[in-house]
Amino acid sequence: MLSPYAKAALFVLRLVACGFIMLGAGLYYMDVFLYFSPPPHPPVSRPVVLALKAVPVLAGAALFGKSKGIAIHLTKDLD
């Protein structure tokens, strides 16, 4: 059972993680749109740029997965 402080920290951490994931999705949106559009369009970004755009998605996924442990660790002295 989580304390109210841990629940609040868990909510904030998951909210930040979802924000990172949405930021990454927004960065990829135009590249995916260009990939599926008809031929006269500018080329899709270089692989290095695409890999850098994946960093917020990966950070958000990692934060979302570890959020319960981080929330418990952050609030262990508040009980």
PyMOL Python script that loads the backbone (N, CA, C, O; Angstrom):
from pymol import cmd

cmd.read_pdbstr("""\
ATOM      1  N   MET A   1       0.845  -1.184   0.000  1.00  0.00           N
ATOM      2  CA  MET A   1       0.000   0.000   0.000  1.00  0.00           C
ATOM      3  C   MET A   1       0.884   1.240   0.000  1.00  0.00           C
ATOM      4  O   MET A   1       1.801   1.354   0.814  1.00  0.00           O
ATOM      5  N   LEU A   2       0.617   2.141  -0.887  1.00  0.00           N
ATOM      6  CA  LEU A   2       1.412   3.354  -1.008  1.00  0.00           C
ATOM      7  C   LEU A   2       0.855   4.461  -0.122  1.00  0.00           C
ATOM      8  O   LEU A   2      -0.355   4.573   0.077  1.00  0.00           O
ATOM      9  N   SER A   3       1.755   5.266   0.399  1.00  0.00           N
ATOM     10  CA  SER A   3       1.327   6.427   1.174  1.00  0.00           C
ATOM     11  C   SER A   3       0.793   7.498   0.227  1.00  0.00           C
ATOM     12  O   SER A   3       1.028   7.425  -0.979  1.00  0.00           O
ATOM     13  N   PRO A   4       0.082   8.485   0.751  1.00  0.00           N
ATOM     14  CA  PRO A   4      -0.415   9.559  -0.117  1.00  0.00           C
ATOM     15  C   PRO A   4       0.713  10.329  -0.810  1.00  0.00           C
ATOM     16  O   PRO A   4       0.550  10.773  -1.946  1.00  0.00           O
ATOM     17  N   TYR A   5       1.840  10.486  -0.144  1.00  0.00           N
ATOM     18  CA  TYR A   5       2.981  11.175  -0.753  1.00  0.00           C
ATOM     19  C   TYR A   5       3.538  10.374  -1.928  1.00  0.00           C
ATOM     20  O   TYR A   5       3.881  10.932  -2.971  1.00  0.00           O
ATOM     21  N   ALA A   6       3.621   9.066  -1.742  1.00  0.00           N
ATOM     22  CA  ALA A   6       4.123   8.214  -2.820  1.00  0.00           C
ATOM     23  C   ALA A   6       3.147   8.198  -3.995  1.00  0.00           C
ATOM     24  O   ALA A   6       3.568   8.155  -5.150  1.00  0.00           O
ATOM     25  N   LYS A   7       1.851   8.231  -3.706  1.00  0.00           N
ATOM     26  CA  LYS A   7       0.864   8.283  -4.785  1.00  0.00           C
ATOM     27  C   LYS A   7       0.974   9.586  -5.571  1.00  0.00           C
ATOM     28  O   LYS A   7       0.868   9.589  -6.798  1.00  0.00           O
ATOM     29  N   ALA A   8       1.189  10.693  -4.858  1.00  0.00           N
ATOM     30  CA  ALA A   8       1.345  11.984  -5.535  1.00  0.00           C
ATOM     31  C   ALA A   8       2.619  12.001  -6.377  1.00  0.00           C
ATOM     32  O   ALA A   8       2.616  12.487  -7.508  1.00  0.00           O
ATOM     33  N   ALA A   9       3.702  11.471  -5.823  1.00  0.00           N
ATOM     34  CA  ALA A   9       4.958  11.414  -6.574  1.00  0.00           C
ATOM     35  C   ALA A   9       4.819  10.492  -7.783  1.00  0.00           C
ATOM     36  O   ALA A   9       5.357  10.785  -8.851  1.00  0.00           O
ATOM     37  N   LEU A  10       4.112   9.397  -7.626  1.00  0.00           N
ATOM     38  CA  LEU A  10       3.876   8.470  -8.730  1.00  0.00           C
ATOM     39  C   LEU A  10       3.068   9.139  -9.837  1.00  0.00           C
ATOM     40  O   LEU A  10       3.357   8.956 -11.019  1.00  0.00           O
ATOM     41  N   PHE A  11       2.052   9.917  -9.453  1.00  0.00           N
ATOM     42  CA  PHE A  11       1.252  10.640 -10.437  1.00  0.00           C
ATOM     43  C   PHE A  11       2.096  11.634 -11.214  1.00  0.00           C
ATOM     44  O   PHE A  11       2.000  11.707 -12.439  1.00  0.00           O
ATOM     45  N   VAL A  12       2.922  12.399 -10.514  1.00  0.00           N
ATOM     46  CA  VAL A  12       3.757  13.408 -11.179  1.00  0.00           C
ATOM     47  C   VAL A  12       4.783  12.745 -12.096  1.00  0.00           C
ATOM     48  O   VAL A  12       5.001  13.214 -13.214  1.00  0.00           O
ATOM     49  N   LEU A  13       5.406  11.677 -11.646  1.00  0.00           N
ATOM     50  CA  LEU A  13       6.397  10.987 -12.466  1.00  0.00           C
ATOM     51  C   LEU A  13       5.763  10.391 -13.719  1.00  0.00           C
ATOM     52  O   LEU A  13       6.343  10.471 -14.802  1.00  0.00           O
ATOM     53  N   ARG A  14       4.586   9.797 -13.583  1.00  0.00           N
ATOM     54  CA  ARG A  14       3.922   9.224 -14.756  1.00  0.00           C
ATOM     55  C   ARG A  14       3.431  10.312 -15.697  1.00  0.00           C
ATOM     56  O   ARG A  14       3.408  10.115 -16.912  1.00  0.00           O
ATOM     57  N   LEU A  15       3.036  11.460 -15.152  1.00  0.00           N
ATOM     58  CA  LEU A  15       2.627  12.575 -15.991  1.00  0.00           C
ATOM     59  C   LEU A  15       3.812  13.105 -16.799  1.00  0.00           C
ATOM     60  O   LEU A  15       3.671  13.398 -17.986  1.00  0.00           O
ATOM     61  N   VAL A  16       4.965  13.229 -16.166  1.00  0.00           N
ATOM     62  CA  VAL A  16       6.175  13.672 -16.868  1.00  0.00           C
ATOM     63  C   VAL A  16       6.587  12.646 -17.919  1.00  0.00           C
ATOM     64  O   VAL A  16       6.992  13.016 -19.021  1.00  0.00           O
ATOM     65  N   ALA A  17       6.488  11.357 -17.586  1.00  0.00           N
ATOM     66  CA  ALA A  17       6.831  10.306 -18.541  1.00  0.00           C
ATOM     67  C   ALA A  17       5.914  10.354 -19.760  1.00  0.00           C
ATOM     68  O   ALA A  17       6.383  10.217 -20.890  1.00  0.00           O
ATOM     69  N   CYS A  18       4.633  10.543 -19.546  1.00  0.00           N
ATOM     70  CA  CYS A  18       3.699  10.653 -20.680  1.00  0.00           C
ATOM     71  C   CYS A  18       3.995  11.895 -21.505  1.00  0.00           C
ATOM     72  O   CYS A  18       3.838  11.878 -22.726  1.00  0.00           O
ATOM     73  N   GLY A  19       4.423  12.975 -20.852  1.00  0.00           N
ATOM     74  CA  GLY A  19       4.816  14.175 -21.582  1.00  0.00           C
ATOM     75  C   GLY A  19       6.013  13.925 -22.480  1.00  0.00           C
ATOM     76  O   GLY A  19       6.043  14.389 -23.620  1.00  0.00           O
ATOM     77  N   PHE A  20       6.997  13.198 -21.980  1.00  0.00           N
ATOM     78  CA  PHE A  20       8.159  12.854 -22.797  1.00  0.00           C
ATOM     79  C   PHE A  20       7.753  11.991 -24.000  1.00  0.00           C
ATOM     80  O   PHE A  20       8.241  12.194 -25.112  1.00  0.00           O
ATOM     81  N   ILE A  21       6.866  11.039 -23.766  1.00  0.00           N
ATOM     82  CA  ILE A  21       6.429  10.176 -24.857  1.00  0.00           C
ATOM     83  C   ILE A  21       5.662  10.972 -25.902  1.00  0.00           C
ATOM     84  O   ILE A  21       5.852  10.759 -27.099  1.00  0.00           O
ATOM     85  N   MET A  22       4.802  11.881 -25.471  1.00  0.00           N
ATOM     86  CA  MET A  22       4.058  12.715 -26.416  1.00  0.00           C
ATOM     87  C   MET A  22       4.987  13.668 -27.166  1.00  0.00           C
ATOM     88  O   MET A  22       4.767  13.937 -28.347  1.00  0.00           O
ATOM     89  N   LEU A  23       6.018  14.179 -26.502  1.00  0.00           N
ATOM     90  CA  LEU A  23       7.002  15.025 -27.174  1.00  0.00           C
ATOM     91  C   LEU A  23       7.721  14.245 -28.264  1.00  0.00           C
ATOM     92  O   LEU A  23       7.904  14.751 -29.372  1.00  0.00           O
ATOM     93  N   GLY A  24       8.122  13.037 -27.965  1.00  0.00           N
ATOM     94  CA  GLY A  24       8.767  12.200 -28.970  1.00  0.00           C
ATOM     95  C   GLY A  24       7.848  11.884 -30.127  1.00  0.00           C
ATOM     96  O   GLY A  24       8.280  11.872 -31.279  1.00  0.00           O
ATOM     97  N   ALA A  25       6.576  11.626 -29.833  1.00  0.00           N
ATOM     98  CA  ALA A  25       5.610  11.355 -30.908  1.00  0.00           C
ATOM     99  C   ALA A  25       5.429  12.590 -31.780  1.00  0.00           C
ATOM    100  O   ALA A  25       5.296  12.477 -32.999  1.00  0.00           O
ATOM    101  N   GLY A  26       5.423  13.759 -31.167  1.00  0.00           N
ATOM    102  CA  GLY A  26       5.313  14.993 -31.942  1.00  0.00           C
ATOM    103  C   GLY A  26       6.519  15.238 -32.823  1.00  0.00           C
ATOM    104  O   GLY A  26       6.386  15.760 -33.930  1.00  0.00           O
ATOM    105  N   LEU A  27       7.692  14.869 -32.345  1.00  0.00           N
ATOM    106  CA  LEU A  27       8.897  15.036 -33.156  1.00  0.00           C
ATOM    107  C   LEU A  27       8.897  14.090 -34.353  1.00  0.00           C
ATOM    108  O   LEU A  27       9.394  14.438 -35.424  1.00  0.00           O
ATOM    109  N   TYR A  28       8.344  12.902 -34.172  1.00  0.00           N
ATOM    110  CA  TYR A  28       8.305  11.919 -35.259  1.00  0.00           C
ATOM    111  C   TYR A  28       7.158  12.135 -36.234  1.00  0.00           C
ATOM    112  O   TYR A  28       7.169  11.571 -37.329  1.00  0.00           O
ATOM    113  N   TYR A  29       6.168  12.940 -35.858  1.00  0.00           N
ATOM    114  CA  TYR A  29       4.952  13.066 -36.656  1.00  0.00           C
ATOM    115  C   TYR A  29       5.239  13.463 -38.099  1.00  0.00           C
ATOM    116  O   TYR A  29       4.734  12.825 -39.022  1.00  0.00           O
ATOM    117  N   MET A  30       6.031  14.495 -38.307  1.00  0.00           N
ATOM    118  CA  MET A  30       6.281  14.967 -39.668  1.00  0.00           C
ATOM    119  C   MET A  30       7.084  13.966 -40.487  1.00  0.00           C
ATOM    120  O   MET A  30       6.845  13.828 -41.687  1.00  0.00           O
ATOM    121  N   ASP A  31       8.014  13.277 -39.880  1.00  0.00           N
ATOM    122  CA  ASP A  31       8.788  12.286 -40.619  1.00  0.00           C
ATOM    123  C   ASP A  31       7.898  11.126 -41.081  1.00  0.00           C
ATOM    124  O   ASP A  31       8.052  10.636 -42.199  1.00  0.00           O
ATOM    125  N   VAL A  32       6.985  10.694 -40.237  1.00  0.00           N
ATOM    126  CA  VAL A  32       6.070   9.624 -40.624  1.00  0.00           C
ATOM    127  C   VAL A  32       5.112  10.132 -41.705  1.00  0.00           C
ATOM    128  O   VAL A  32       4.812   9.409 -42.655  1.00  0.00           O
ATOM    129  N   PHE A  33       4.636  11.357 -41.566  1.00  0.00           N
ATOM    130  CA  PHE A  33       3.749  11.944 -42.566  1.00  0.00           C
ATOM    131  C   PHE A  33       4.450  12.037 -43.920  1.00  0.00           C
ATOM    132  O   PHE A  33       3.856  11.720 -44.950  1.00  0.00           O
ATOM    133  N   LEU A  34       5.708  12.468 -43.921  1.00  0.00           N
ATOM    134  CA  LEU A  34       6.451  12.559 -45.171  1.00  0.00           C
ATOM    135  C   LEU A  34       6.737  11.181 -45.764  1.00  0.00           C
ATOM    136  O   LEU A  34       6.768  11.028 -46.985  1.00  0.00           O
ATOM    137  N   TYR A  35       6.944  10.194 -44.923  1.00  0.00           N
ATOM    138  CA  TYR A  35       7.234   8.846 -45.411  1.00  0.00           C
ATOM    139  C   TYR A  35       6.053   8.277 -46.193  1.00  0.00           C
ATOM    140  O   TYR A  35       6.248   7.595 -47.199  1.00  0.00           O
ATOM    141  N   PHE A  36       4.827   8.553 -45.739  1.00  0.00           N
ATOM    142  CA  PHE A  36       3.642   8.004 -46.385  1.00  0.00           C
ATOM    143  C   PHE A  36       3.017   8.940 -47.421  1.00  0.00           C
ATOM    144  O   PHE A  36       2.001   8.588 -48.020  1.00  0.00           O
ATOM    145  N   SER A  37       3.589  10.111 -47.644  1.00  0.00           N
ATOM    146  CA  SER A  37       3.014  11.042 -48.616  1.00  0.00           C
ATOM    147  C   SER A  37       3.474  10.686 -50.041  1.00  0.00           C
ATOM    148  O   SER A  37       4.424   9.922 -50.209  1.00  0.00           O
ATOM    149  N   PRO A  38       2.804  11.234 -51.060  1.00  0.00           N
ATOM    150  CA  PRO A  38       3.200  10.961 -52.449  1.00  0.00           C
ATOM    151  C   PRO A  38       4.631  11.438 -52.737  1.00  0.00           C
ATOM    152  O   PRO A  38       5.170  12.236 -51.970  1.00  0.00           O
ATOM    153  N   PRO A  39       5.251  10.969 -53.818  1.00  0.00           N
ATOM    154  CA  PRO A  39       6.681  11.175 -54.076  1.00  0.00           C
ATOM    155  C   PRO A  39       7.237  12.601 -54.076  1.00  0.00           C
ATOM    156  O   PRO A  39       8.340  12.765 -53.555  1.00  0.00           O
ATOM    157  N   PRO A  40       6.604  13.637 -54.594  1.00  0.00           N
ATOM    158  CA  PRO A  40       7.320  14.929 -54.594  1.00  0.00           C
ATOM    159  C   PRO A  40       7.363  15.578 -53.210  1.00  0.00           C
ATOM    160  O   PRO A  40       6.603  16.506 -52.935  1.00  0.00           O
ATOM    161  N   HIS A  41       8.230  15.104 -52.363  1.00  0.00           N
ATOM    162  CA  HIS A  41       8.389  15.681 -51.024  1.00  0.00           C
ATOM    163  C   HIS A  41       9.866  15.658 -50.660  1.00  0.00           C
ATOM    164  O   HIS A  41      10.639  14.918 -51.268  1.00  0.00           O
ATOM    165  N   PRO A  42      10.269  16.457 -49.679  1.00  0.00           N
ATOM    166  CA  PRO A  42      11.667  16.422 -49.256  1.00  0.00           C
ATOM    167  C   PRO A  42      12.022  15.074 -48.639  1.00  0.00           C
ATOM    168  O   PRO A  42      11.142  14.386 -48.121  1.00  0.00           O
ATOM    169  N   PRO A  43      13.270  14.693 -48.684  1.00  0.00           N
ATOM    170  CA  PRO A  43      13.659  13.374 -48.142  1.00  0.00           C
ATOM    171  C   PRO A  43      13.470  13.313 -46.629  1.00  0.00           C
ATOM    172  O   PRO A  43      13.491  14.333 -45.940  1.00  0.00           O
ATOM    173  N   VAL A  44      13.289  12.113 -46.140  1.00  0.00           N
ATOM    174  CA  VAL A  44      13.160  11.894 -44.706  1.00  0.00           C
ATOM    175  C   VAL A  44      14.514  12.165 -44.057  1.00  0.00           C
ATOM    176  O   VAL A  44      15.556  11.994 -44.690  1.00  0.00           O
ATOM    177  N   SER A  45      14.498  12.585 -42.804  1.00  0.00           N
ATOM    178  CA  SER A  45      15.719  12.959 -42.092  1.00  0.00           C
ATOM    179  C   SER A  45      16.752  11.836 -42.071  1.00  0.00           C
ATOM    180  O   SER A  45      16.439  10.667 -42.298  1.00  0.00           O
ATOM    181  N   ARG A  46      17.969  12.224 -41.796  1.00  0.00           N
ATOM    182  CA  ARG A  46      19.056  11.247 -41.682  1.00  0.00           C
ATOM    183  C   ARG A  46      18.832  10.337 -40.478  1.00  0.00           C
ATOM    184  O   ARG A  46      18.118  10.718 -39.550  1.00  0.00           O
ATOM    185  N   PRO A  47      19.421   9.156 -40.472  1.00  0.00           N
ATOM    186  CA  PRO A  47      19.217   8.217 -39.362  1.00  0.00           C
ATOM    187  C   PRO A  47      19.685   8.761 -38.010  1.00  0.00           C
ATOM    188  O   PRO A  47      19.107   8.425 -36.976  1.00  0.00           O
ATOM    189  N   VAL A  48      20.719   9.591 -38.012  1.00  0.00           N
ATOM    190  CA  VAL A  48      21.206  10.157 -36.746  1.00  0.00           C
ATOM    191  C   VAL A  48      20.145  11.072 -36.143  1.00  0.00           C
ATOM    192  O   VAL A  48      19.913  11.045 -34.934  1.00  0.00           O
ATOM    193  N   VAL A  49      19.508  11.872 -36.973  1.00  0.00           N
ATOM    194  CA  VAL A  49      18.462  12.775 -36.498  1.00  0.00           C
ATOM    195  C   VAL A  49      17.274  11.983 -35.975  1.00  0.00           C
ATOM    196  O   VAL A  49      16.693  12.329 -34.946  1.00  0.00           O
ATOM    197  N   LEU A  50      16.916  10.924 -36.684  1.00  0.00           N
ATOM    198  CA  LEU A  50      15.816  10.080 -36.229  1.00  0.00           C
ATOM    199  C   LEU A  50      16.148   9.399 -34.904  1.00  0.00           C
ATOM    200  O   LEU A  50      15.274   9.255 -34.049  1.00  0.00           O
ATOM    201  N   ALA A  51      17.390   8.984 -34.726  1.00  0.00           N
ATOM    202  CA  ALA A  51      17.798   8.363 -33.464  1.00  0.00           C
ATOM    203  C   ALA A  51      17.749   9.369 -32.321  1.00  0.00           C
ATOM    204  O   ALA A  51      17.355   9.022 -31.208  1.00  0.00           O
ATOM    205  N   LEU A  52      18.146  10.609 -32.584  1.00  0.00           N
ATOM    206  CA  LEU A  52      18.080  11.632 -31.539  1.00  0.00           C
ATOM    207  C   LEU A  52      16.639  11.977 -31.185  1.00  0.00           C
ATOM    208  O   LEU A  52      16.343  12.320 -30.040  1.00  0.00           O
ATOM    209  N   LYS A  53      15.751  11.888 -32.155  1.00  0.00           N
ATOM    210  CA  LYS A  53      14.340  12.145 -31.871  1.00  0.00           C
ATOM    211  C   LYS A  53      13.722  11.040 -31.027  1.00  0.00           C
ATOM    212  O   LYS A  53      12.665  11.243 -30.428  1.00  0.00           O
ATOM    213  N   ALA A  54      14.351   9.889 -30.967  1.00  0.00           N
ATOM    214  CA  ALA A  54      13.830   8.777 -30.172  1.00  0.00           C
ATOM    215  C   ALA A  54      14.210   8.889 -28.697  1.00  0.00           C
ATOM    216  O   ALA A  54      13.661   8.165 -27.866  1.00  0.00           O
ATOM    217  N   VAL A  55      15.127   9.770 -28.363  1.00  0.00           N
ATOM    218  CA  VAL A  55      15.587   9.886 -26.980  1.00  0.00           C
ATOM    219  C   VAL A  55      14.449  10.233 -26.019  1.00  0.00           C
ATOM    220  O   VAL A  55      14.356   9.593 -24.971  1.00  0.00           O
ATOM    221  N   PRO A  56      13.564  11.218 -26.310  1.00  0.00           N
ATOM    222  CA  PRO A  56      12.472  11.479 -25.361  1.00  0.00           C
ATOM    223  C   PRO A  56      11.518  10.297 -25.186  1.00  0.00           C
ATOM    224  O   PRO A  56      11.004  10.073 -24.090  1.00  0.00           O
ATOM    225  N   VAL A  57      11.281   9.549 -26.249  1.00  0.00           N
ATOM    226  CA  VAL A  57      10.394   8.378 -26.137  1.00  0.00           C
ATOM    227  C   VAL A  57      11.027   7.332 -25.227  1.00  0.00           C
ATOM    228  O   VAL A  57      10.356   6.769 -24.363  1.00  0.00           O
ATOM    229  N   LEU A  58      12.300   7.074 -25.418  1.00  0.00           N
ATOM    230  CA  LEU A  58      12.984   6.085 -24.584  1.00  0.00           C
ATOM    231  C   LEU A  58      13.086   6.536 -23.132  1.00  0.00           C
ATOM    232  O   LEU A  58      12.912   5.736 -22.213  1.00  0.00           O
ATOM    233  N   ALA A  59      13.370   7.826 -22.928  1.00  0.00           N
ATOM    234  CA  ALA A  59      13.440   8.352 -21.568  1.00  0.00           C
ATOM    235  C   ALA A  59      12.072   8.278 -20.893  1.00  0.00           C
ATOM    236  O   ALA A  59      11.978   7.921 -19.719  1.00  0.00           O
ATOM    237  N   GLY A  60      11.023   8.610 -21.624  1.00  0.00           N
ATOM    238  CA  GLY A  60       9.680   8.524 -21.063  1.00  0.00           C
ATOM    239  C   GLY A  60       9.275   7.102 -20.735  1.00  0.00           C
ATOM    240  O   GLY A  60       8.664   6.850 -19.696  1.00  0.00           O
ATOM    241  N   ALA A  61       9.611   6.173 -21.610  1.00  0.00           N
ATOM    242  CA  ALA A  61       9.282   4.765 -21.350  1.00  0.00           C
ATOM    243  C   ALA A  61      10.047   4.235 -20.142  1.00  0.00           C
ATOM    244  O   ALA A  61       9.491   3.499 -19.327  1.00  0.00           O
ATOM    245  N   ALA A  62      11.314   4.606 -20.026  1.00  0.00           N
ATOM    246  CA  ALA A  62      12.105   4.159 -18.874  1.00  0.00           C
ATOM    247  C   ALA A  62      11.580   4.775 -17.579  1.00  0.00           C
ATOM    248  O   ALA A  62      11.486   4.096 -16.557  1.00  0.00           O
ATOM    249  N   LEU A  63      11.241   6.053 -17.624  1.00  0.00           N
ATOM    250  CA  LEU A  63      10.708   6.718 -16.435  1.00  0.00           C
ATOM    251  C   LEU A  63       9.357   6.127 -16.045  1.00  0.00           C
ATOM    252  O   LEU A  63       9.077   5.940 -14.861  1.00  0.00           O
ATOM    253  N   PHE A  64       8.523   5.836 -17.035  1.00  0.00           N
ATOM    254  CA  PHE A  64       7.221   5.243 -16.744  1.00  0.00           C
ATOM    255  C   PHE A  64       7.388   3.856 -16.127  1.00  0.00           C
ATOM    256  O   PHE A  64       6.659   3.496 -15.202  1.00  0.00           O
ATOM    257  N   GLY A  65       8.328   3.089 -16.625  1.00  0.00           N
ATOM    258  CA  GLY A  65       8.542   1.746 -16.089  1.00  0.00           C
ATOM    259  C   GLY A  65       9.119   1.738 -14.690  1.00  0.00           C
ATOM    260  O   GLY A  65       8.794   0.859 -13.892  1.00  0.00           O
ATOM    261  N   LYS A  66       9.961   2.694 -14.381  1.00  0.00           N
ATOM    262  CA  LYS A  66      10.618   2.746 -13.073  1.00  0.00           C
ATOM    263  C   LYS A  66       9.945   3.721 -12.110  1.00  0.00           C
ATOM    264  O   LYS A  66      10.486   3.983 -11.036  1.00  0.00           O
ATOM    265  N   SER A  67       8.784   4.264 -12.463  1.00  0.00           N
ATOM    266  CA  SER A  67       8.184   5.336 -11.675  1.00  0.00           C
ATOM    267  C   SER A  67       7.791   4.899 -10.266  1.00  0.00           C
ATOM    268  O   SER A  67       7.926   5.682  -9.325  1.00  0.00           O
ATOM    269  N   LYS A  68       7.315   3.684 -10.103  1.00  0.00           N
ATOM    270  CA  LYS A  68       6.907   3.244  -8.763  1.00  0.00           C
ATOM    271  C   LYS A  68       8.112   3.145  -7.825  1.00  0.00           C
ATOM    272  O   LYS A  68       8.047   3.584  -6.677  1.00  0.00           O
ATOM    273  N   GLY A  69       9.186   2.580  -8.307  1.00  0.00           N
ATOM    274  CA  GLY A  69      10.389   2.486  -7.477  1.00  0.00           C
ATOM    275  C   GLY A  69      10.968   3.850  -7.146  1.00  0.00           C
ATOM    276  O   GLY A  69      11.416   4.087  -6.024  1.00  0.00           O
ATOM    277  N   ILE A  70      10.959   4.741  -8.118  1.00  0.00           N
ATOM    278  CA  ILE A  70      11.467   6.096  -7.877  1.00  0.00           C
ATOM    279  C   ILE A  70      10.578   6.829  -6.885  1.00  0.00           C
ATOM    280  O   ILE A  70      11.086   7.517  -6.000  1.00  0.00           O
ATOM    281  N   ALA A  71       9.263   6.699  -7.014  1.00  0.00           N
ATOM    282  CA  ALA A  71       8.340   7.370  -6.103  1.00  0.00           C
ATOM    283  C   ALA A  71       8.513   6.860  -4.675  1.00  0.00           C
ATOM    284  O   ALA A  71       8.504   7.649  -3.730  1.00  0.00           O
ATOM    285  N   ILE A  72       8.668   5.565  -4.515  1.00  0.00           N
ATOM    286  CA  ILE A  72       8.883   5.005  -3.174  1.00  0.00           C
ATOM    287  C   ILE A  72      10.214   5.477  -2.607  1.00  0.00           C
ATOM    288  O   ILE A  72      10.303   5.802  -1.423  1.00  0.00           O
ATOM    289  N   HIS A  73      11.244   5.518  -3.440  1.00  0.00           N
ATOM    290  CA  HIS A  73      12.556   5.977  -2.977  1.00  0.00           C
ATOM    291  C   HIS A  73      12.528   7.456  -2.579  1.00  0.00           C
ATOM    292  O   HIS A  73      13.148   7.845  -1.589  1.00  0.00           O
ATOM    293  N   LEU A  74      11.818   8.269  -3.340  1.00  0.00           N
ATOM    294  CA  LEU A  74      11.768   9.697  -3.048  1.00  0.00           C
ATOM    295  C   LEU A  74      10.977  10.005  -1.779  1.00  0.00           C
ATOM    296  O   LEU A  74      11.262  10.991  -1.099  1.00  0.00           O
ATOM    297  N   THR A  75       9.991   9.177  -1.453  1.00  0.00           N
ATOM    298  CA  THR A  75       9.109   9.476  -0.328  1.00  0.00           C
ATOM    299  C   THR A  75       9.310   8.554   0.870  1.00  0.00           C
ATOM    300  O   THR A  75       8.461   8.530   1.761  1.00  0.00           O
ATOM    301  N   LYS A  76      10.391   7.804   0.921  1.00  0.00           N
ATOM    302  CA  LYS A  76      10.574   6.855   2.019  1.00  0.00           C
ATOM    303  C   LYS A  76      10.764   7.549   3.363  1.00  0.00           C
ATOM    304  O   LYS A  76      10.437   6.967   4.397  1.00  0.00           O
ATOM    305  N   ASP A  77      11.281   8.773   3.379  1.00  0.00           N
ATOM    306  CA  ASP A  77      11.498   9.481   4.645  1.00  0.00           C
ATOM    307  C   ASP A  77      10.324  10.353   5.045  1.00  0.00           C
ATOM    308  O   ASP A  77      10.353  10.948   6.122  1.00  0.00           O
ATOM    309  N   LEU A  78       9.301  10.450   4.226  1.00  0.00           N
ATOM    310  CA  LEU A  78       8.153  11.311   4.520  1.00  0.00           C
ATOM    311  C   LEU A  78       7.058  10.612   5.324  1.00  0.00           C
ATOM    312  O   LEU A  78       6.134  11.268   5.804  1.00  0.00           O
ATOM    313  N   ASP A  79       7.148   9.302   5.474  1.00  0.00           N
ATOM    314  CA  ASP A  79       6.099   8.575   6.215  1.00  0.00           C
ATOM    315  C   ASP A  79       6.229   8.752   7.707  1.00  0.00           C
ATOM    316  O   ASP A  79       5.428   8.207   8.466  1.00  0.00           O
TER     317      ASP A  79
END
""", "prot")
cmd.dss("prot")
cmd.show_as("cartoon", "prot")
cmd.util.cbc("prot")
cmd.orient("prot")
